[in-house]
Amino acid sequence: MNDDATHGRGVGGRLTVDLAALAANWRALAALAPSAETGAAVKADAYGHGLAAAGDALRSAGCRTFFVALPAEGATLRAAVPQATIYVLNGYFADAAETYRRERLRPVLGGPEEIDAWLAAASPADEPPALHVDTGMNRLGLSFDEAAALSAERPRVERLRPALVMSHLSCADSAEHPLNRLQIERFRAVRALFPGVAGSLSNSAGLQLGPATHHDLTRPGIALYGARAGNALSPLRPVATLEGRIVRVRTVRAGEWVGYGAAFEARRDSVIAIVSVGYADGYIRRSGASDAGSGASAAIDGQRVPLAGRVSMDLLAVDVTDLPAGSARPGAWVELFGSTIPVDEVADHAGTIGYELLTGLGSRLARRCIE
């Protein structure tokens, strides 16, 4: 990947977001549930990929309904998707009432107090809310009894004008988990309480559980960005590529050590490239290697190389001994995840998940989007 004046000058790391891949992934996920509308979860800055650019690319691909966590995210997104429907998953924040109104945001109401606050502030001109009913996750959402009591108050429901009733799957990434079937059955009962209101249950992994989870609207998240969600989804493409710049190439003799704590001892005379990315950039410290075990891999010109030693705040080291001479040189770029190194592979080495790695990428990375 070639450097340019706006993406790599004076920085140690860079993140490239492939918007065409994002759009292709959305279309592939939409094909899994052809009888439902396919939305998109773009919370947490579109999982670290850039909210405005991701929203615009998904809108161009055909997405018309988006999910964010907070009203401030909804306000940022609105400029990119002026005609789309935007739901705020974390509910109604009364101190942001004007933001909901101005940006035409739909709160996802998940508790009696939230419903009271919304009814006290909303006008008929406001966007209609969604109702979140808990079916087994015990996080957000009305209990079934609370939902049943609400449904019996028909004037109250008519004032609410809910556009959507939704729940969230807890274990969809484990297809055989018994809670999946239980939540599917409970959500069917929930929908019966609110006839004529659209339903949404599927996240990325839930799409793979079949039509019983699809209902009227699906809301994939992590799979849009090419990361793992339950069983392998195909054909999904990696969207983000994280690279670091080599700032030093040095020879380390057999028996010498690399990095903090002398955790990695060279077993042979080695060529080590020092890369200007570290855990301050969101590349997780536990991805590093030690004598006790191998760490994550990186890649130079499509060829894998192992990490050597601990990841520090601003730097990491890779063993380039087996590469052709000159391929690792100061100023060259090293792929830390992307088309050669899957983001989930790095996350596995770090003892975490792709979600955390992507959403934790640091602000000093240079960022660009490509079409």
Residue pairs with C-beta under 8 A, 6 or more apart in sequence:
1 16
1 241
1 243
1 333
3 9
3 333
6 366
6 368
7 14
7 16
7 366
7 367
7 368
8 14
8 245
8 333
8 366
11 245
11 364
11 365
11 366
12 244
12 245
12 247
12 275
12 276
12 277
12 281
12 314
12 364
13 242
13 243
13 244
13 245
13 276
13 277
13 281
13 283
13 336
13 364
13 365
13 366
14 242
14 243
14 245
14 333
14 365
14 366
14 367
14 368
15 48
15 240
15 241
15 242
15 243
15 361
15 365
15 366
15 367
15 368
16 240
16 241
16 243
16 338
16 367
16 368
16 369
16 370
17 49
17 50
17 53
17 54
17 239
17 240
17 367
17 368
17 369
17 370
18 237
18 238
18 239
18 240
18 241
18 369
18 370
19 53
19 54
19 57
19 239
19 369
19 370
19 371
20 57
20 370
20 371
21 226
21 237
21 238
21 239
22 49
22 54
22 57
22 58
22 61
22 224
22 225
22 239
23 57
23 58
23 60
23 61
24 235
24 237
25 223
25 224
25 225
25 226
25 236
25 237
25 239
26 38
26 40
26 58
26 61
26 62
26 63
26 220
26 224
27 61
27 62
28 233
28 234
28 235
28 236
29 38
29 204
29 207
29 218
29 220
29 223
29 224
29 233
29 236
30 38
30 62
32 207
32 208
32 233
33 202
33 207
33 211
33 214
33 218
35 211
35 214
36 202
36 214
36 215
36 216
36 217
36 218
37 64
37 65
37 216
37 217
37 218
38 63
38 217
38 218
38 220
39 63
39 64
39 65
39 66
39 67
39 200
39 217
39 218
39 219
39 220
40 58
40 63
40 65
40 66
40 67
40 219
40 220
40 221
40 224
41 47
41 66
41 67
41 89
41 203
41 219
41 220
41 221
41 224
42 51
42 54
42 55
42 58
42 66
42 67
42 68
42 73
42 77
43 67
43 68
43 69
43 70
43 73
43 89
43 221
44 69
44 359
45 51
45 73
45 359
46 53
46 54
46 55
46 225
47 221
47 222
47 224
47 225
47 227
47 355
47 358
47 359
48 240
48 358
48 359
48 360
48 361
49 225
49 239
49 240
49 358
50 367
50 369
51 68
51 73
51 76
51 77
51 80
52 76
52 77
52 79
52 80
53 80
53 369
55 66
55 77
55 80
55 81
55 84
56 80
56 81
57 369
58 66
58 81
58 224
59 80
59 81
59 84
63 84
64 83
64 84
64 85
65 84
65 85
65 86
65 87
65 217
65 219
66 77
66 81
66 84
66 85
66 86
66 87
67 86
67 87
67 89
67 219
67 221
68 74
68 77
68 86
68 87
68 88
68 89
69 88
69 89
69 90
70 88
70 90
70 93
71 88
71 93
71 96
71 99
71 100
71 103
71 105
72 96
72 99
73 88
74 86
74 88
74 99
74 100
74 103
74 105
75 99
75 102
75 103
75 105
77 84
77 86
78 86
78 103
78 104
78 105
85 106
85 127
86 103
86 104
86 105
86 106
87 105
87 106
87 107
87 108
87 130
87 164
88 100
88 105
88 106
88 107
88 108
89 108
89 132
89 140
90 108
90 140
91 107
91 108
91 109
91 110
91 111
91 114
91 132
91 140
92 100
92 107
92 109
92 114
92 117
92 118
92 129
94 117
94 121
97 121
99 105
100 106
100 107
100 126
100 127
101 123
101 126
104 127
105 127
106 127
106 128
106 129
106 130
106 163
106 164
107 114
107 118
107 129
107 130
108 129
108 130
108 131
108 132
108 140
108 164
108 166
109 115
109 118
109 129
109 130
109 131
109 132
109 160
109 162
110 131
110 132
110 133
110 134
110 140
110 141
110 142
111 140
111 141
111 142
111 146
112 142
112 146
112 150
115 150
115 160
118 129
118 160
119 156
119 159
119 160
122 129
127 163
128 160
128 161
128 162
128 163
129 160
129 161
129 162
129 163
130 162
130 163
130 164
130 165
130 166
130 200
131 142
131 147
131 150
131 160
131 162
131 164
131 165
131 166
131 194
131 197
132 140
132 141
132 142
132 165
132 166
132 167
132 168
133 141
133 142
133 143
133 144
133 147
133 165
133 166
133 167
133 187
133 190
134 140
134 141
134 142
134 143
134 144
134 167
135 141
135 144
135 167
135 168
135 182
135 183
135 186
135 187
135 190
136 170
136 179
136 182
136 183
136 186
137 167
137 168
137 169
137 170
137 183
139 168
140 168
141 167
141 168
142 150
144 186
144 189
144 190
147 190
147 193
148 193
150 156
150 157
150 193
151 157
151 193
151 194
157 194
162 194
162 197
163 197
163 198
164 197
164 198
164 199
164 200
164 216
164 217
165 190
165 191
165 194
165 197
165 198
165 199
165 200
166 199
166 200
166 201
166 219
167 183
167 186
167 187
167 190
167 200
167 201
168 201
168 203
169 180
169 183
169 201
169 202
169 203
169 205
169 206
169 209
169 213
170 179
170 183
171 177
171 179
171 180
172 180
172 202
172 203
172 204
172 205
172 206
172 208
172 209
172 213
172 230
173 205
173 229
173 230
174 180
174 230
175 208
175 209
175 230
175 231
180 209
183 201
184 201
184 209
184 212
184 213
187 199
187 201
187 215
190 199
191 197
191 199
191 215
198 215
198 216
198 217
199 215
199 216
199 217
200 215
200 216
200 217
200 218
200 219
201 213
201 214
201 215
202 209
202 213
202 214
202 215
202 218
202 219
202 220
203 218
203 219
203 220
203 221
203 229
204 220
204 221
204 222
204 223
204 224
204 229
204 230
204 233
205 223
205 229
205 230
205 231
206 213
206 218
207 213
207 214
207 218
207 220
207 223
207 233
208 229
208 230
208 231
208 233
220 229
221 229
222 228
222 229
222 354
222 355
223 229
223 233
223 236
224 239
225 239
225 240
225 358
226 236
226 237
226 238
226 239
226 240
226 343
227 342
227 343
227 344
227 354
227 355
227 358
228 342
228 344
228 353
228 354
238 337
238 338
238 339
238 342
238 343
240 337
240 338
240 343
240 358
241 335
241 337
241 338
241 339
242 277
242 283
242 335
242 336
242 337
242 338
242 361
242 365
243 333
243 334
243 335
243 336
243 338
244 275
244 276
244 277
244 281
244 283
244 298
244 316
244 333
244 334
244 336
245 275
245 276
245 277
245 331
245 332
245 333
245 334
246 273
246 274
246 275
246 276
246 328
246 329
246 330
246 331
246 332
246 333
246 334
247 274
247 275
247 276
247 315
247 330
248 273
248 274
248 330
249 271
249 272
249 273
249 274
249 320
249 328
249 329
249 330
250 271
250 272
250 274
251 269
251 270
251 271
251 272
252 258
252 266
252 269
252 270
252 271
252 272
253 266
253 269
254 266
254 267
254 268
254 269
254 270
255 265
255 266
256 265
256 266
257 263
257 264
257 265
257 266
257 309
258 264
258 265
258 266
258 272
258 308
258 309
258 317
259 288
259 308
259 309
259 310
259 312
259 317
260 309
260 310
260 312
261 310
263 288
263 289
263 290
263 291
263 292
263 309
263 310
264 288
264 289
264 290
264 291
264 308
264 309
264 310
264 317
265 291
266 272
266 308
268 321
269 321
270 308
270 319
270 321
271 319
271 320
271 321
271 323
271 328
272 308
272 317
272 318
272 319
272 320
273 300
273 305
273 317
273 318
273 320
273 328
273 334
274 315
274 316
274 317
275 298
275 315
275 316
275 317
275 318
275 334
275 336
276 314
276 315
277 283
277 314
277 315
277 316
277 336
277 365
278 311
278 312
278 313
278 314
278 315
278 316
279 285
279 311
279 312
279 313
280 313
280 314
280 362
280 364
281 314
281 361
281 362
281 364
281 365
282 357
282 360
282 361
282 362
282 365
283 311
283 316
283 336
283 346
284 311
284 346
284 347
284 350
284 352
284 356
284 357
284 360
285 310
285 311
285 312
285 350
286 311
286 349
286 350
286 351
286 352
287 295
287 296
287 307
287 311
287 316
287 346
287 349
287 350
288 295
288 296
288 307
288 309
288 310
288 311
288 316
289 295
289 296
289 306
289 307
289 308
289 309
290 309
290 310
294 306
295 306
295 307
295 349
296 307
296 336
296 341
296 345
296 346
296 349
296 350
297 304
297 305
297 306
297 307
297 341
297 345
298 304
298 305
298 306
298 307
298 318
298 334
298 335
298 336
298 341
299 305
299 334
299 335
299 338
299 340
299 341
300 318
300 320
300 323
300 327
300 328
300 332
300 333
300 334
300 335
301 327
302 340
303 323
303 327
304 340
304 341
305 318
305 319
305 320
305 322
305 323
305 328
305 334
306 318
306 319
307 316
307 317
307 318
307 319
308 317
308 318
308 319
309 316
309 317
318 328
318 334
320 327
320 328
328 334
335 341
336 346
337 343
337 345
337 346
337 357
343 354
343 357
343 358
344 353
344 354
346 357
347 353
347 354
347 356
347 357
350 357
